[in-house]
Amino acid sequence: LLYVELPTPAERADILRTLTKNTPMAGDVNLDDIAADKRCDGYSGADLAGLIREAAVAALRSVFLAQDAGAAQTTGSILVSRENFDTALSRIAPSVSAFDMKKYEALRREYNK
């Protein structure tokens, strides 16, 4: 049995930086702020990867909806913005519930005697 704790806000920021190396970000994105956001509490590395994917999908969706509405076509790359991360944070829930965290913590204490 191997217990791996969920990442701290600083570790989440490192994970986000690693996972977004090839993702074009808008200037308003601060990965440290996103990692410290209370909505990220309980996120695993996989949850953070899902968050980035969902934010990228939100960025694509907003561009395509703007084009459908008759806005000028995008001439540059599509950038993931803070608003896209906020949208993603409203859609991506942590995969480990607070109840499960308490159970895992109890197991950790029991086996780390």
C-alpha positions as CSV (number, residue, x, y, z in Angstrom):
1,L,0.0,0.0,0.0
2,L,1.5,3.3,-1.0
3,Y,0.0,6.6,0.1
4,V,0.8,9.7,-2.0
5,E,-0.5,13.0,-0.6
6,L,-2.3,15.4,-2.8
7,P,-0.2,18.3,-4.0
8,T,0.1,21.5,-2.0
9,P,-0.6,24.9,-3.7
10,A,3.1,25.3,-4.5
11,E,3.3,21.8,-5.9
12,R,0.1,22.4,-8.0
13,A,1.7,25.5,-9.5
14,D,4.8,23.4,-10.5
15,I,2.5,20.8,-12.0
16,L,0.5,23.4,-13.9
17,R,3.7,25.0,-15.2
18,T,5.0,21.6,-16.4
19,L,1.6,20.7,-18.0
20,T,1.2,24.0,-19.8
21,K,4.6,24.2,-21.4
22,N,3.0,23.8,-24.9
23,T,-0.2,25.6,-24.2
24,P,-0.4,29.2,-25.4
25,M,-1.5,31.3,-22.4
26,A,-2.9,34.8,-22.4
27,G,-1.1,37.5,-20.3
28,D,-3.8,37.5,-17.6
29,V,-3.0,33.9,-16.6
30,N,-1.1,33.5,-13.3
31,L,-0.6,29.8,-12.6
32,D,0.4,30.5,-9.0
33,D,-2.9,32.2,-8.4
34,I,-4.8,29.4,-10.1
35,A,-2.9,26.8,-8.0
36,A,-3.7,28.7,-4.8
37,D,-7.4,29.0,-5.7
38,K,-9.5,27.2,-3.1
39,R,-11.4,25.5,-5.9
40,C,-8.2,23.5,-6.6
41,D,-8.1,22.1,-3.1
42,G,-8.2,18.3,-3.4
43,Y,-7.0,18.3,-7.0
44,S,-4.6,15.6,-8.0
45,G,-2.1,15.9,-10.9
46,A,-4.6,14.2,-13.1
47,D,-7.3,16.7,-12.1
48,L,-4.9,19.5,-12.9
49,A,-4.3,18.0,-16.4
50,G,-8.1,17.8,-16.8
51,L,-8.4,21.4,-15.7
52,I,-5.9,22.5,-18.4
53,R,-7.7,20.5,-21.1
54,E,-11.0,22.0,-20.1
55,A,-9.6,25.5,-20.1
56,A,-8.2,24.9,-23.6
57,V,-11.6,23.6,-24.8
58,A,-13.2,26.7,-23.3
59,A,-10.8,28.9,-25.2
60,L,-11.6,27.1,-28.5
61,R,-15.3,27.2,-27.8
62,S,-15.2,30.9,-27.2
63,V,-13.4,31.6,-30.5
64,F,-15.8,29.3,-32.5
65,L,-18.8,30.9,-30.9
66,A,-17.5,34.4,-31.7
67,Q,-17.0,33.3,-35.3
68,D,-20.5,31.9,-35.4
69,A,-21.8,35.2,-34.1
70,G,-20.1,37.0,-37.0
71,A,-17.0,38.3,-35.2
72,A,-13.8,38.7,-37.2
73,Q,-11.9,35.5,-37.7
74,T,-8.9,34.9,-35.4
75,T,-5.7,35.7,-37.1
76,G,-3.3,34.5,-34.4
77,S,-3.0,31.6,-32.1
78,I,-5.8,30.9,-29.6
79,L,-4.8,31.8,-26.1
80,V,-6.1,30.3,-22.9
81,S,-7.2,33.1,-20.6
82,R,-8.0,33.4,-16.9
83,E,-11.7,33.4,-17.8
84,N,-11.2,30.1,-19.5
85,F,-9.6,28.7,-16.4
86,D,-12.5,30.0,-14.3
87,T,-14.9,28.2,-16.7
88,A,-12.9,25.0,-16.3
89,L,-12.8,25.4,-12.5
90,S,-16.6,25.5,-12.5
91,R,-16.7,22.2,-14.5
92,I,-13.8,20.1,-13.1
93,A,-14.4,18.7,-9.6
94,P,-11.6,17.0,-7.5
95,S,-11.4,13.3,-8.0
96,V,-10.9,12.8,-4.3
97,S,-13.8,13.8,-2.1
98,A,-13.3,15.3,1.4
99,F,-14.8,12.1,2.8
100,D,-12.2,10.0,0.9
101,M,-9.4,12.3,2.1
102,K,-10.3,11.6,5.7
103,K,-10.3,7.9,5.1
104,Y,-6.9,8.1,3.4
105,E,-5.5,10.2,6.2
106,A,-6.7,7.7,8.8
107,L,-5.0,4.9,6.9
108,R,-1.8,6.9,6.6
109,R,-1.8,7.5,10.4
110,E,-2.6,3.8,11.1
111,Y,0.2,2.4,8.9
112,N,2.8,5.1,9.8
113,K,3.2,4.0,13.4
